[in-house]
Amino acid sequence: MCAIVVLFVCTVTPLFAAEGSGNSPSQYTLGDQTMSINAGLFIPLFLLPTGTWLLAGSPPQLSLGGVGSLSWAAYVAPQIRIGAEIGGSFTFSPNMNALLMLPIIAKASYVFTLYPFEIPVTLGVGMNIISYVDQHYFDFLLRPGASVYYIFNSSWSFGLNVNYWIDMQFSSKSGMSRTGNFLETSLSALYHY
Amino acid sequence: MKPRSAFLLIITLALIGALSACTADGGSIYATIETEQKINVSTLSQTITVLDLVNTFSTPFRYLVAAGAVYKGRVPNTDNEIGWPTPKKDPVAVSPPAKGALCLALTKFGSDFYGAFFTSDGSTMGLYKSVGAPGYSFAVAPIADPLVAGKQICLLQVANNTLFAVVATSDGTSGFTFELVYSTDGSSFTATNLTNVKDLITGVGFFAGNYYITAGSTLYSDSGAGLNSLAPITAFSIDSGDELRGITVDDVAGYILIPSSNGDVYWSTNGTAWPKAGTSDEINGHQVAFLTVSTRVGVPASGDVFLVGADGAGYYTLNTGNGDLSRFSDVTVTGLYAGAVRRILVDGSTVFMGAAGTGLWRATFDPAGEVNSTWIHE
């Protein structure tokens, strides 16, 4: 099922590209690449038993945390870039045990350009290596988000990311599967080359 | 990197992520956090190493904890606080026999308390008896008997109204030899026939009319012939390399229990048959070693329940009725879950666990031997 989600994302990406929009023409072309560094706050929202709806969620019992990441992407069309990201986040339980996450995701962005701003709308999919006390798992991570960048010059842009983490933790034990919901707000420096 | 290559890389990454997530088992981290209860923290240092726990069976100071310094704890108040000795205040140690002296072993014998001390620079000081009502100062002269005076005493235990001390003596090289001595009045000591023992003597007990002593892989007994006739019980055999780590006698429940370094617990209700239960759990690639066993903590329909302190694995629950031995599983109580529990004191439904380097823990247990409160990190 998870693989189906990935294939779906890959399938709809060209549809985004075909739609076009009324925003400003992009100054980037096929083959241009970007690197970005991001750091900010990691906000636990709620935990859902997998397959249930929002109101069935539990308080996360997790503190405000931190997040950081490095991201690379390449333009496959003037307004579409695809790439990969590796990052890390931390947050703490009531007994100050650290919940650590190491997401490795593939992502695709559609970039609206409203000069001097660019607004990438992004969907990331991948795995999240998660560690808590002596437990370690690979989760499936779905991460939609958006950013607003100020185009400083042709090489550098600076902005803010808001990403929603949907971290699916499947368990073979009955009733133990959960989906963690988190919000990332981070500052970003983006380099075009 | 060309966009086509990048696209393939990304698809690969996404598929790896999705498929690995789909095949993960367990996956209970969020469920664990969801139910995590905050540990109440008291005033003792959370990093002390507990060397001995003593129930005074009196008020207002019900408990003594030897952890270098000796602390006296009150009966829990209505807020379930103990206080060492005053709730919400910094702990105040019982006066040692000399400034900075550290207590290595502690026990109650008669109405007095006996402690083995050494100085802060490592010199041995011998054995001291507490003085003053209700008996919480060791600031007096040491026990003068030459068998213990100025000696390094590494274990104090009471069995059959007799005070036992294990005396360690340097063998002149890098090791020690050990000697078991005893006293019936607390002042004059007599040597047993266990002298110059190469293995650390780890436990003494009196059960079904016989004395039992553990040292290394050997279980000794006097077979009713007295403390000068201690001899190995040849019928009691353990695995090669296994070592016995102490003796607990529960006179009320009618058990003698012995933990071992190979993750086994041996017990007997008659001194003849020695069933055992064991675990093959490993911590960091090493077999879990057991350090101590409690007296009985619960009596479910399936049998008698005891708690077993483990090195680096918190504690296990032993049911002698069905031989079940299961590890404490609440990973959120980190200092206990991964701690080395050296001493366990059961006082009614209240259970204390003294760990090496991760402090003293307290909880209440129900009649079935299950924890029924949050843990308090004293």
Interface residues (C-beta under 8 A of the other chain):
Chain A: M1 C2 A3 V5 V6 V9 C10 L30 G31 Q33 L47 S58 P60 Q61 L62 A74 Y75 V76 I82 G83 A84 S93 P94 N95 N97 L99 I104 I105 A106 K107 A108 V125 G126 M127 N128 I130 Y132 V133 D134 Q135 Y137 F138 D139 F140 L141 M168 Q169 F170 S171 S172 K173 G175 M176 S177 R178 T179 G180
Chain B: M1 K2 P3 A6 F7 L9 I10 I11 L13 A14 L15 I16 G17 A18 L19 S20 A21 C22 A24 D25 G26 G27 S28 I29 Y30 A31 T32 I33 E34 E36 Q37 K38 I39 V331 T332 V333 T334 Y337 A338
